[in-house]
């Protein structure tokens, strides 16, 4: 009689433990899918809201406006056409004429020149930027942070600092799109054997995930439950 009573709580404990593990496994599986779907839906809706009003309603049937993602399709086609036009002789001359007009507007020319310089630099260095993941002491000695080496130091800061400095972008957690730009000697950073994707995973997850193996471990049940 005593053995039967002792076995019942054990079976009950395993039942609720299995139920809890299944619930958290479902959360781990559903949350990334839900967030991804939400982000895609939000982005598609935002683009549609901005682009669809530009379509002349007199020449387009009403059912066309109900197509989800129409704004993205129009944007892709429009950018392709813009690139094709800008690549030929007439388009390049027209683009140069427009840039000369923008250069005469005091405030607009600074914004345009800065944005163009950023885009051109990123396009020309897309194979070199964010290729090295490093470890550096930040924000003080004894504390370490993950950073991405973007390029060698250049511009006005290079004139005041000695040679051997690099530009390191230190992202914030869990939003890696914001962060800090640091100028540091290459000899003061430790290059990690990590890909940029693995570094981004570690930053976004707050250190819980550093590789695909860690993602697989999250799916495993917790021992003893």
PyMOL commands that set and color helices and strands:
alter all, ss='L'
color gray80, all
select helices_A, chain A and resi 2-54+62-65+70-87+89-102+106-124+156-160+186-188+196-204+212-219
alter helices_A, ss='H'
color red, helices_A
select strands_A, chain A and resi 132-137+144-152+165-171+179-185+190-191
alter strands_A, ss='S'
color yellow, strands_A
deselect
rebuild
show_as cartoon
